[in-house]
Amino acid sequence: MWTAILVTAVGCYLLKLAGLSVPESVLAHPTAQRVAGLLPAAMLAALVGVQTFADGPSLVVDARVVGVTAGAVALLLRAPFLVVVAVAAVTAALVRLI
């Protein structure tokens, strides 16, 4: 177990070091800047998808899907962030209650 933790820690450090070692000319390229701007949104979407539809190794459709859908509707209606979170949480809780 500790070997895996240490290997992962060293790997993360080396990955960060590799990122810091990238020449400025590569980072200034328009394609690299465009990808860097889109990457956080893609990672967040992937995280939301996995947390919504996964339960261990299987796919599920449960109250979380309804909650995320309600939150998305609140976003489309331009609700403030805290309202979006509250709508999603309350909706998921009510569906689980039923």
N, CA, C and O atoms as a MOPAC input file, in Angstrom:
PM7 MOZYME 1SCF
protein

 N      0.82000 1    -1.18900 1     0.00000 1
 C      0.00000 1     0.00000 1     0.00000 1
 C      0.87300 1     1.26600 1     0.00000 1
 O      0.63900 1     2.17900 1    -0.79200 1
 N      1.86200 1     1.31900 1     0.87400 1
 C      2.72000 1     2.49200 1     0.94100 1
 C      3.54500 1     2.65500 1    -0.32500 1
 O      3.87300 1     3.77500 1    -0.71600 1
 N      3.87500 1     1.55900 1    -0.95700 1
 C      4.62700 1     1.64600 1    -2.21100 1
 C      3.78200 1     2.35400 1    -3.27100 1
 O      4.28000 1     3.21100 1    -4.00200 1
 N      2.51200 1     1.99000 1    -3.34800 1
 C      1.62200 1     2.63500 1    -4.32400 1
 C      1.47500 1     4.11500 1    -4.02900 1
 O      1.45200 1     4.92800 1    -4.95300 1
 N      1.37400 1     4.48000 1    -2.76600 1
 C      1.23900 1     5.89200 1    -2.39400 1
 C      2.50100 1     6.66300 1    -2.76200 1
 O      2.41900 1     7.76000 1    -3.31400 1
 N      3.65600 1     6.10100 1    -2.46200 1
 C      4.91200 1     6.77600 1    -2.78900 1
 C      5.12800 1     6.89600 1    -4.29400 1
 O      5.57800 1     7.93500 1    -4.77600 1
 N      4.80800 1     5.83600 1    -5.03800 1
 C      4.95200 1     5.88600 1    -6.49300 1
 C      4.01400 1     6.94200 1    -7.07300 1
 O      4.40100 1     7.68200 1    -7.97700 1
 N      2.80100 1     7.01500 1    -6.56800 1
 C      1.84800 1     8.02000 1    -7.04400 1
 C      2.33300 1     9.42600 1    -6.70700 1
 O      2.23000 1    10.32500 1    -7.54200 1
 N      2.85100 1     9.63000 1    -5.51900 1
 C      3.35500 1    10.94500 1    -5.12600 1
 C      4.51700 1    11.37400 1    -6.01900 1
 O      4.56000 1    12.51900 1    -6.46800 1
 N      5.45600 1    10.46800 1    -6.28000 1
 C      6.59000 1    10.78500 1    -7.14500 1
 C      6.10500 1    11.07200 1    -8.56400 1
 O      6.59900 1    11.98600 1    -9.22400 1
 N      5.12900 1    10.27800 1    -9.03000 1
 C      4.58000 1    10.49200 1   -10.36900 1
 C      3.92100 1    11.85200 1   -10.49300 1
 O      4.08800 1    12.53400 1   -11.50400 1
 N      3.17000 1    12.25600 1    -9.47100 1
 C      2.52700 1    13.58300 1    -9.49100 1
 C      3.57100 1    14.69100 1    -9.50100 1
 O      3.42400 1    15.67900 1   -10.22000 1
 N      4.61500 1    14.53300 1    -8.71200 1
 C      5.67400 1    15.54000 1    -8.67800 1
 C      6.36000 1    15.63600 1   -10.04000 1
 O      6.61200 1    16.73800 1   -10.52800 1
 N      6.66300 1    14.49400 1   -10.65600 1
 C      7.32100 1    14.50800 1   -11.96000 1
 C      6.41000 1    15.10300 1   -13.03500 1
 O      6.88700 1    15.78400 1   -13.94300 1
 N      5.11400 1    14.85100 1   -12.93900 1
 C      4.18300 1    15.42700 1   -13.90000 1
 C      4.13000 1    16.95300 1   -13.75900 1
 O      4.08900 1    17.67500 1   -14.75500 1
 N      4.13200 1    17.42600 1   -12.52100 1
 C      4.13400 1    18.87900 1   -12.29600 1
 C      5.45200 1    19.48700 1   -12.79100 1
 O      5.45400 1    20.55500 1   -13.40400 1
 N      6.55700 1    18.81000 1   -12.52600 1
 C      7.85100 1    19.29100 1   -12.99200 1
 C      7.89700 1    19.33200 1   -14.51700 1
 O      8.45100 1    20.26800 1   -15.09400 1
 N      7.32300 1    18.33200 1   -15.17100 1
 C      7.28700 1    18.32300 1   -16.63300 1
 C      6.46200 1    19.49500 1   -17.14900 1
 O      6.82200 1    20.10900 1   -18.15400 1
 N      5.36300 1    19.81300 1   -16.47400 1
 C      4.54300 1    20.94700 1   -16.88000 1
 C      5.26300 1    22.26700 1   -16.73600 1
 O      5.07900 1    23.17000 1   -17.55200 1
 N      6.07700 1    22.39000 1   -15.71100 1
 C      6.84500 1    23.62600 1   -15.50700 1
 C      8.01500 1    23.73500 1   -16.47600 1
 O      8.54800 1    24.82300 1   -16.69300 1
 N      8.41000 1    22.61600 1   -17.05300 1
 C      9.56300 1    22.59800 1   -17.95500 1
 C      9.19900 1    22.85800 1   -19.41600 1
 O     10.08000 1    22.89700 1   -20.27500 1
 N      7.91400 1    23.03700 1   -19.70300 1
 C      7.48000 1    23.26800 1   -21.08300 1
 C      7.95500 1    24.65300 1   -21.52600 1
 O      7.76200 1    25.63300 1   -20.80700 1
 N      8.57400 1    24.73700 1   -22.70500 1
 C      9.06600 1    26.04200 1   -23.17700 1
 C      7.92400 1    27.03500 1   -23.40300 1
 O      6.79600 1    26.64100 1   -23.70100 1
 N      8.22800 1    28.31000 1   -23.25800 1
 C      7.24200 1    29.37800 1   -23.42700 1
 C      6.65700 1    29.38700 1   -24.83100 1
 O      5.48800 1    29.72700 1   -25.01400 1
 N      7.46300 1    29.01300 1   -25.82900 1
 C      6.97200 1    29.02200 1   -27.21700 1
 C      5.83000 1    28.02700 1   -27.41100 1
 O      4.92000 1    28.27400 1   -28.20200 1
 N      5.87400 1    26.91800 1   -26.70100 1
 C      4.79200 1    25.93100 1   -26.79300 1
 C      3.54100 1    26.47100 1   -26.11400 1
 O      2.43600 1    26.31900 1   -26.63500 1
 N      3.70900 1    27.10100 1   -24.95200 1
 C      2.56500 1    27.63200 1   -24.22000 1
 C      1.91700 1    28.81600 1   -24.92800 1
 O      0.72200 1    29.05600 1   -24.75300 1
 N      2.68300 1    29.55800 1   -25.72600 1
 C      2.17000 1    30.73400 1   -26.42200 1
 C      1.43800 1    30.37500 1   -27.70900 1
 O      0.79700 1    31.23500 1   -28.31400 1
 N      1.52200 1    29.12700 1   -28.13300 1
 C      0.85300 1    28.69800 1   -29.36200 1
 C     -0.66500 1    28.82300 1   -29.18600 1
 O     -1.18600 1    28.44000 1   -28.13900 1
 N     -1.38600 1    29.34900 1   -30.18300 1
 C     -2.83800 1    29.54400 1   -30.04500 1
 C     -3.61100 1    28.25200 1   -29.75900 1
 O     -4.59300 1    28.27200 1   -29.01700 1
 N     -3.18000 1    27.14400 1   -30.33600 1
 C     -3.87400 1    25.87900 1   -30.08600 1
 C     -3.70300 1    25.45400 1   -28.63300 1
 O     -4.65200 1    24.97800 1   -28.01000 1
 N     -2.51400 1    25.62100 1   -28.09800 1
 C     -2.27500 1    25.25500 1   -26.70200 1
 C     -3.09600 1    26.13900 1   -25.76800 1
 O     -3.61700 1    25.65500 1   -24.76300 1
 N     -3.21700 1    27.41000 1   -26.08200 1
 C     -4.01100 1    28.30400 1   -25.25200 1
 C     -5.49600 1    27.95800 1   -25.32800 1
 O     -6.20000 1    28.02300 1   -24.32000 1
 N     -5.97600 1    27.59000 1   -26.52000 1
 C     -7.37600 1    27.22700 1   -26.68500 1
 C     -7.69900 1    25.94700 1   -25.91300 1
 O     -8.73400 1    25.85700 1   -25.25200 1
 N     -6.81200 1    24.96600 1   -26.00200 1
 C     -7.00400 1    23.70500 1   -25.26700 1
 C     -6.94700 1    23.95200 1   -23.76800 1
 O     -7.75300 1    23.39800 1   -23.02000 1
 N     -6.01900 1    24.76600 1   -23.32300 1
 C     -5.89700 1    25.06400 1   -21.89400 1
 C     -7.13900 1    25.78300 1   -21.36900 1
 O     -7.50700 1    25.61400 1   -20.20700 1
 N     -7.77500 1    26.57100 1   -22.20500 1
 C     -8.99100 1    27.24900 1   -21.78800 1
 C    -10.19500 1    26.32700 1   -21.70700 1
 O    -11.09400 1    26.54500 1   -20.89500 1
 N    -10.21800 1    25.30200 1   -22.54000 1
 C    -11.35700 1    24.37700 1   -22.56800 1
 C    -11.19900 1    23.19600 1   -21.62200 1
 O    -12.19000 1    22.56000 1   -21.26000 1
 N     -9.99000 1    22.89700 1   -21.22200 1
 C     -9.73000 1    21.71200 1   -20.41100 1
 C    -10.44800 1    21.70600 1   -19.05400 1
 O    -10.99100 1    20.66600 1   -18.68300 1
 N    -10.48000 1    22.79500 1   -18.30400 1
 C    -11.18800 1    22.76100 1   -17.01500 1
 C    -12.67500 1    22.43900 1   -17.15800 1
 O    -13.22200 1    21.68900 1   -16.34800 1
 N    -13.33300 1    22.99200 1   -18.17100 1
 C    -14.75800 1    22.70200 1   -18.37300 1
 C    -14.96800 1    21.23800 1   -18.73100 1
 O    -15.92100 1    20.61400 1   -18.26400 1
 N    -14.09100 1    20.69300 1   -19.55000 1
 C    -14.21300 1    19.27900 1   -19.92200 1
 C    -13.98400 1    18.36900 1   -18.71900 1
 O    -14.68600 1    17.37200 1   -18.54800 1
 N    -13.01100 1    18.71000 1   -17.89400 1
 C    -12.74700 1    17.89800 1   -16.70200 1
 C    -13.91100 1    17.97100 1   -15.71600 1
 O    -14.28100 1    16.96100 1   -15.11900 1
 N    -14.48500 1    19.15300 1   -15.54300 1
 C    -15.62400 1    19.29500 1   -14.64600 1
 C    -16.83000 1    18.52300 1   -15.17100 1
 O    -17.53500 1    17.87800 1   -14.39500 1
 N    -17.07300 1    18.58000 1   -16.47000 1
 C    -18.18100 1    17.82700 1   -17.05700 1
 C    -17.98100 1    16.32400 1   -16.87800 1
 O    -18.93200 1    15.60100 1   -16.58100 1
 N    -16.75500 1    15.85900 1   -17.05600 1
 C    -16.47800 1    14.44300 1   -16.84900 1
 C    -16.68900 1    14.03500 1   -15.39600 1
 O    -17.23000 1    12.96500 1   -15.12000 1
 N    -16.26300 1    14.88400 1   -14.47100 1
 C    -16.44800 1    14.59600 1   -13.05000 1
 C    -17.92400 1    14.54200 1   -12.68300 1
 O    -18.35600 1    13.64500 1   -11.95800 1
 N    -18.69800 1    15.49800 1   -13.18200 1
 C    -20.13900 1    15.49600 1   -12.90900 1
 C    -20.78800 1    14.25200 1   -13.50800 1
 O    -21.63800 1    13.62900 1   -12.87100 1
 N    -20.40000 1    13.89100 1   -14.70900 1
 C    -20.95700 1    12.69700 1   -15.34100 1
 C    -20.66000 1    11.42900 1   -14.56500 1
 O    -21.54200 1    10.59300 1   -14.36900 1
 N    -19.43200 1    11.28500 1   -14.12800 1
 C    -19.06400 1    10.08600 1   -13.37100 1
 C    -19.77300 1    10.05700 1   -12.02200 1
 O    -20.28400 1     9.01400 1   -11.61400 1
 N    -19.80900 1    11.18200 1   -11.33200 1
 C    -20.45300 1    11.22000 1   -10.02000 1
 C    -21.96800 1    11.05200 1   -10.11400 1
 O    -22.59600 1    10.60200 1    -9.15500 1
 N    -22.56000 1    11.40400 1   -11.24800 1
 C    -24.00700 1    11.30100 1   -11.40700 1
 C    -24.43800 1     9.90600 1   -11.82900 1
 O    -25.41500 1     9.37400 1   -11.30300 1
 N    -23.72500 1     9.31300 1   -12.76600 1
 C    -24.18600 1     8.06700 1   -13.37900 1
 C    -23.45000 1     6.82000 1   -12.92200 1
 O    -23.78300 1     5.73200 1   -13.39200 1
 N    -22.47600 1     6.91500 1   -12.04000 1
 C    -21.69400 1     5.74600 1   -11.65000 1
 C    -21.93200 1     5.38900 1   -10.19100 1
 O    -22.02500 1     6.25500 1    -9.32100 1
 N    -22.02600 1     4.10800 1    -9.95500 1
 C    -22.07200 1     3.57600 1    -8.59600 1
 C    -21.12300 1     2.38800 1    -8.57800 1
 O    -21.51800 1     1.25500 1    -8.85500 1
 N    -19.87600 1     2.65900 1    -8.25200 1
 C    -18.86100 1     1.61200 1    -8.36600 1
 C    -18.60000 1     1.35500 1    -9.83900 1
 O    -18.41700 1     2.29400 1   -10.61400 1
 N    -18.58300 1     0.08700 1   -10.22800 1
 C    -18.30400 1    -0.22500 1   -11.63500 1
 C    -19.54600 1    -0.22800 1   -12.53000 1
 O    -19.43500 1    -0.52000 1   -13.72000 1
 N    -20.71500 1     0.08600 1   -11.99000 1
 C    -21.93900 1     0.00400 1   -12.79100 1
 C    -22.55200 1     1.38800 1   -13.01100 1
 O    -22.32000 1     2.32200 1   -12.24500 1
 N    -23.33200 1     1.48500 1   -14.06900 1
 C    -24.05600 1     2.70900 1   -14.37600 1
 C    -25.42700 1     2.65500 1   -13.71000 1
 O    -26.08200 1     1.61300 1   -13.71000 1
 N    -25.85700 1     3.77300 1   -13.14600 1
 C    -27.15200 1     3.82900 1   -12.48000 1
 C    -27.88500 1     5.10900 1   -12.87400 1
 O    -27.27600 1     6.12100 1   -13.22100 1
 N    -29.20100 1     5.02700 1   -12.80900 1
 C    -30.04100 1     6.21300 1   -12.97700 1
 C    -30.90100 1     6.27500 1   -11.72500 1
 O    -31.79100 1     5.44900 1   -11.52600 1
 N    -30.62500 1     7.26000 1   -10.89000 1
 C    -31.34800 1     7.37800 1    -9.62900 1
 C    -31.62600 1     8.84800 1    -9.33900 1
 O    -31.68800 1     9.66400 1   -10.25900 1
 N    -31.79100 1     9.18100 1    -8.08800 1
 C    -32.15700 1    10.54400 1    -7.69200 1
 C    -31.08900 1    11.56500 1    -8.08300 1
 O    -31.40200 1    12.73800 1    -8.28500 1
 N    -29.85500 1    11.13800 1    -8.19000 1
 C    -28.79900 1    12.07700 1    -8.56400 1
 C    -29.03400 1    12.64700 1    -9.95600 1
 O    -28.78900 1    13.82900 1   -10.19800 1
 N    -29.50900 1    11.80900 1   -10.86900 1
 C    -29.77200 1    12.26900 1   -12.23200 1
 C    -30.86700 1    13.33200 1   -12.23100 1
 O    -30.76200 1    14.34400 1   -12.92300 1
 N    -31.91000 1    13.09400 1   -11.45600 1
 C    -33.00200 1    14.06400 1   -11.36400 1
 C    -32.49900 1    15.37300 1   -10.73900 1
 O    -32.86900 1    16.45900 1   -11.18400 1
 N    -31.66000 1    15.26500 1    -9.71500 1
 C    -31.11100 1    16.45200 1    -9.07600 1
 C    -30.23300 1    17.26400 1   -10.01400 1
 O    -30.33600 1    18.49000 1   -10.05500 1
 N    -29.37900 1    16.59900 1   -10.76000 1
 C    -28.51000 1    17.31300 1   -11.70300 1
 C    -29.34700 1    17.94600 1   -12.80700 1
 O    -29.05700 1    19.05700 1   -13.25100 1
 N    -30.37800 1    17.24600 1   -13.24800 1
 C    -31.25600 1    17.80400 1   -14.27300 1
 C    -31.97300 1    19.05600 1   -13.75000 1
 O    -32.08100 1    20.05600 1   -14.46000 1
 N    -32.45200 1    18.99300 1   -12.52900 1
 C    -33.10400 1    20.16900 1   -11.93400 1
 C    -32.11200 1    21.31800 1   -11.79600 1
 O    -32.46600 1    22.47200 1   -12.03800 1
 N    -30.88600 1    21.02000 1   -11.41400 1
 C    -29.85500 1    22.06000 1   -11.33200 1
 C    -29.55400 1    22.66700 1   -12.69100 1
 O    -29.34300 1    23.87500 1   -12.80100 1
 N    -29.53400 1    21.83700 1   -13.72700 1
 C    -29.28900 1    22.34400 1   -15.08200 1
 C    -30.41900 1    23.26000 1   -15.52600 1
 O    -30.17700 1    24.28400 1   -16.16500 1
 N    -31.64900 1    22.89800 1   -15.19000 1
 C    -32.78500 1    23.76100 1   -15.52700 1
 C    -32.65800 1    25.09700 1   -14.79100 1
 O    -32.90800 1    26.15600 1   -15.36600 1
 N    -32.27000 1    25.03900 1   -13.52400 1
 C    -32.08100 1    26.28000 1   -12.76800 1
 C    -30.98100 1    27.13800 1   -13.39100 1
 O    -31.09100 1    28.36400 1   -13.42600 1
 N    -29.92900 1    26.49700 1   -13.87900 1
 C    -28.86800 1    27.24800 1   -14.56700 1
 C    -29.39000 1    27.90800 1   -15.83400 1
 O    -29.07200 1    29.06200 1   -16.12300 1
 N    -30.20000 1    27.15900 1   -16.58900 1
 C    -30.76000 1    27.72200 1   -17.82200 1
 C    -31.67800 1    28.90600 1   -17.53000 1
 O    -31.82600 1    29.80700 1   -18.35600 1
 N    -32.29000 1    28.89700 1   -16.35300 1
 C    -33.14700 1    30.01100 1   -15.95000 1
 C    -32.34700 1    31.14700 1   -15.30000 1
 O    -32.91800 1    32.10800 1   -14.78500 1
 N    -31.01500 1    31.01600 1   -15.33500 1
 C    -30.09100 1    32.02600 1   -14.82700 1
 C    -30.21000 1    32.26500 1   -13.32500 1
 O    -30.09200 1    33.39600 1   -12.85600 1
 N    -30.44400 1    31.19600 1   -12.58500 1
 C    -30.50500 1    31.29700 1   -11.12400 1
 C    -29.09300 1    31.47200 1   -10.57100 1
 O    -28.13300 1    31.01900 1   -11.19400 1
 N    -28.94700 1    32.11900 1    -9.41900 1
 C    -27.62600 1    32.23300 1    -8.78300 1
 C    -27.08600 1    30.84800 1    -8.39000 1
 O    -27.84800 1    29.89500 1    -8.23000 1
 N    -25.77900 1    30.76200 1    -8.24000 1
 C    -25.13500 1    29.47700 1    -7.98900 1
 C    -25.68000 1    28.77600 1    -6.75800 1
 O    -25.95400 1    27.57700 1    -6.80700 1
 N    -25.84400 1    29.49200 1    -5.66000 1
 C    -26.35400 1    28.85500 1    -4.44000 1
 C    -27.77600 1    28.33000 1    -4.63300 1
 O    -28.13800 1    27.30000 1    -4.06600 1
 N    -28.57100 1    29.02500 1    -5.41800 1
 C    -29.92900 1    28.55600 1    -5.70900 1
 C    -29.86700 1    27.28400 1    -6.55200 1
 O    -30.64700 1    26.35800 1    -6.33100 1
 N    -28.95500 1    27.23200 1    -7.50900 1
 C    -28.79900 1    26.04200 1    -8.35000 1
 C    -28.43400 1    24.84000 1    -7.48000 1
 O    -29.01300 1    23.76400 1    -7.63100 1
 N    -27.49300 1    25.01900 1    -6.58900 1
 C    -27.08300 1    23.92000 1    -5.70300 1
 C    -28.24200 1    23.50400 1    -4.80100 1
 O    -28.47300 1    22.31200 1    -4.59900 1
 N    -28.96400 1    24.46700 1    -4.26600 1
 C    -30.09500 1    24.15100 1    -3.38500 1
 C    -31.19600 1    23.42500 1    -4.14800 1
 O    -31.76600 1    22.46000 1    -3.63800 1
 N    -31.50000 1    23.86700 1    -5.34900 1
 C    -32.52900 1    23.21000 1    -6.15800 1
 C    -32.13100 1    21.77400 1    -6.45300 1
 O    -32.95700 1    20.86900 1    -6.33800 1
 N    -30.88700 1    21.55100 1    -6.82900 1
 C    -30.42300 1    20.20300 1    -7.13000 1
 C    -30.47800 1    19.31300 1    -5.88600 1
 O    -30.93700 1    18.17200 1    -5.95600 1
 N    -30.01800 1    19.82700 1    -4.76600 1
 C    -29.99700 1    19.02800 1    -3.53900 1
 C    -31.40000 1    18.70200 1    -3.04600 1
 O    -31.68400 1    17.56200 1    -2.67700 1
 N    -32.27600 1    19.70000 1    -3.04100 1
 C    -33.64100 1    19.47600 1    -2.56500 1
 C    -34.38400 1    18.52100 1    -3.49100 1
 O    -35.12500 1    17.65500 1    -3.02600 1
 N    -34.19000 1    18.67400 1    -4.78800 1
 C    -34.85100 1    17.78000 1    -5.73900 1
 C    -34.38200 1    16.34100 1    -5.55200 1
 O    -35.20000 1    15.42200 1    -5.52000 1
 N    -33.07800 1    16.14000 1    -5.42900 1
 C    -32.56000 1    14.78300 1    -5.21700 1
 C    -33.06900 1    14.21300 1    -3.90100 1
 O    -33.41000 1    13.03200 1    -3.83100 1
 N    -33.12400 1    15.03200 1    -2.86100 1
 C    -33.61500 1    14.56600 1    -1.56700 1
 C    -35.09200 1    14.18000 1    -1.64100 1
 O    -35.49400 1    13.16100 1    -1.07800 1
 N    -35.89900 1    14.98300 1    -2.32800 1
 C    -37.31700 1    14.66500 1    -2.46300 1
 C    -37.54700 1    13.38900 1    -3.27600 1
 O    -38.43700 1    12.59900 1    -2.96300 1
 N    -36.74900 1    13.19900 1    -4.30700 1
 C    -36.88900 1    11.96800 1    -5.10300 1
 C    -36.48400 1    10.75900 1    -4.27900 1
 O    -37.11600 1     9.70700 1    -4.38100 1
 N    -35.45800 1    10.88300 1    -3.47400 1
 C    -35.06300 1     9.76800 1    -2.60000 1
 C    -36.10900 1     9.49600 1    -1.53200 1
 O    -36.29600 1     8.35600 1    -1.10700 1
 N    -36.79200 1    10.55600 1    -1.10100 1
 C    -37.83800 1    10.39400 1    -0.08900 1
 C    -39.03500 1     9.63300 1    -0.64400 1
 O    -39.68500 1     8.86000 1     0.06100 1
 N    -39.30400 1     9.86700 1    -1.90500 1
 C    -40.46600 1     9.21100 1    -2.53800 1
 C    -40.16400 1     7.80200 1    -2.80100 1
 O    -41.00800 1     7.07800 1    -3.32900 1

